[in-house]
Amino acid sequence: MKKKIVCVLLLGLCITGYDHITKAVPIVKQVKISQKQSMASQSQLRIINSTSNVKCGDTGVITIQGAPNTLYNIKTSYKLANKTVSVIQWRTTDGTGVTTFNWVVSMETMSGTYDATIYGGGNILYTNHKVLS
């Protein structure tokens, strides 16, 4: 029950920290850690399956392996005509540390490569996805 309340509060803070439609306000606090700890934390978050080259109308998928029962988010953006639209999704990993982010690419999305950042459990993972014409 406490985890659900914390997740709802965290989500509320992130939503209120969201600045209009074009960018998100960073909420991650910088923490000093040793190189040894940094290497260990990097290995705790990884992509285990990805369908990230998608055509308009298709579904993109990124499955991650992270810490069990942990809240993760993915932040990315895409272009529609002259607008850049920012997107954030939240998922909680299961008991084995696995969760999947998925999205349907609009028929109006412009082709190109879009950066994505996955945050959670004190880890950050950078990746990208391609929209094909």
C-alpha positions as CSV (number, residue, x, y, z in Angstrom):
1,M,0.0,0.0,0.0
2,K,2.8,2.4,0.9
3,K,4.5,1.7,-2.4
4,K,1.4,2.6,-4.3
5,I,1.0,5.9,-2.4
6,V,4.7,6.7,-3.1
7,C,4.3,5.9,-6.8
8,V,1.2,8.1,-7.0
9,L,2.9,11.0,-5.3
10,L,6.0,10.6,-7.5
11,L,3.8,10.6,-10.6
12,G,2.0,13.7,-9.4
13,L,5.3,15.5,-8.8
14,C,6.5,14.5,-12.3
15,I,3.3,15.7,-13.9
16,T,3.4,19.0,-12.1
17,G,7.1,19.4,-13.1
18,Y,6.1,19.0,-16.7
19,D,6.6,22.2,-18.6
20,H,4.1,22.6,-21.5
21,I,4.2,20.1,-24.4
22,T,7.8,20.6,-25.7
23,K,10.0,19.7,-22.8
24,A,10.1,18.0,-19.4
25,V,11.7,19.6,-16.3
26,P,14.5,17.3,-15.0
27,I,13.5,15.8,-11.7
28,V,16.5,13.5,-11.2
29,K,18.9,14.7,-8.5
30,Q,22.7,14.4,-9.2
31,V,24.4,12.0,-6.7
32,K,28.1,11.4,-6.3
33,I,29.0,7.8,-6.6
34,S,32.2,5.9,-7.1
35,Q,33.3,4.5,-10.4
36,K,32.8,1.0,-9.1
37,Q,29.2,1.8,-8.0
38,S,28.5,3.5,-11.4
39,M,29.6,0.4,-13.3
40,A,27.4,-1.8,-11.1
41,S,24.3,0.4,-11.5
42,Q,24.8,0.6,-15.3
43,S,24.6,-3.2,-15.5
44,Q,21.3,-3.3,-13.5
45,L,19.4,-1.6,-16.4
46,R,19.5,-3.0,-19.9
47,I,17.3,-3.5,-22.9
48,I,16.4,-7.2,-23.4
49,N,14.1,-6.8,-26.4
50,S,13.4,-4.0,-28.8
51,T,11.3,-3.3,-31.9
52,S,12.4,0.2,-32.2
53,N,12.5,0.6,-36.0
54,V,8.9,1.1,-36.8
55,K,6.7,2.4,-39.7
56,C,3.9,4.8,-39.2
57,G,0.9,2.9,-37.9
58,D,3.0,0.2,-36.3
59,T,3.9,-0.4,-32.7
60,G,7.3,0.1,-31.2
61,V,8.4,-1.9,-28.2
62,I,11.3,-1.7,-25.7
63,T,11.5,-4.3,-22.9
64,I,14.0,-3.6,-20.1
65,Q,15.6,-5.6,-17.3
66,G,16.0,-3.6,-14.2
67,A,15.5,-3.9,-10.5
68,P,12.5,-5.9,-9.4
69,N,9.3,-4.0,-8.4
70,T,10.8,-0.7,-9.4
71,L,9.2,2.3,-11.2
72,Y,10.8,3.2,-14.5
73,N,10.0,5.9,-17.1
74,I,10.9,6.5,-20.7
75,K,11.1,10.0,-22.1
76,T,11.2,10.6,-25.8
77,S,9.8,12.9,-28.4
78,Y,8.6,12.8,-32.0
79,K,7.8,15.4,-34.7
80,L,4.4,16.2,-36.3
81,A,4.7,18.8,-39.0
82,N,6.4,21.8,-37.3
83,K,5.9,20.6,-33.7
84,T,8.0,18.5,-31.5
85,V,5.9,16.4,-29.0
86,S,7.4,15.1,-25.8
87,V,6.2,11.9,-24.3
88,I,6.7,10.1,-21.0
89,Q,5.5,6.6,-20.0
90,W,5.7,5.0,-16.6
91,R,6.0,1.3,-15.9
92,T,6.8,-0.8,-12.8
93,T,8.9,-3.9,-13.3
94,D,7.6,-7.3,-12.2
95,G,9.3,-9.5,-9.5
96,T,12.0,-10.4,-12.0
97,G,12.8,-6.8,-12.9
98,V,11.2,-6.9,-16.4
99,T,8.8,-4.4,-17.9
100,T,7.8,-3.3,-21.4
101,F,7.2,0.2,-22.9
102,N,5.1,0.3,-26.1
103,W,3.7,2.9,-28.4
104,V,1.8,3.2,-31.7
105,V,3.4,5.5,-34.2
106,S,1.0,8.0,-35.7
107,M,0.5,8.1,-39.4
108,E,1.5,11.8,-39.2
109,T,4.8,11.2,-37.4
110,M,7.8,12.4,-39.5
111,S,10.4,9.8,-40.2
112,G,13.7,10.1,-38.4
113,T,15.7,8.9,-35.4
114,Y,14.4,10.0,-32.0
115,D,16.4,9.8,-28.7
116,A,14.9,8.1,-25.7
117,T,16.0,8.0,-22.0
118,I,14.9,5.4,-19.5
119,Y,15.2,6.4,-15.8
120,G,14.5,4.3,-12.7
121,G,16.0,2.6,-9.7
122,G,18.9,5.2,-9.7
123,N,19.9,4.2,-13.2
124,I,19.7,5.9,-16.6
125,L,19.8,4.2,-20.0
126,Y,20.1,6.1,-23.3
127,T,18.7,4.6,-26.5
128,N,16.8,5.7,-29.6
129,H,14.1,4.6,-31.9
130,K,13.6,5.1,-35.7
131,V,10.4,6.0,-37.5
132,L,10.6,4.7,-41.1
133,S,8.8,6.2,-44.0
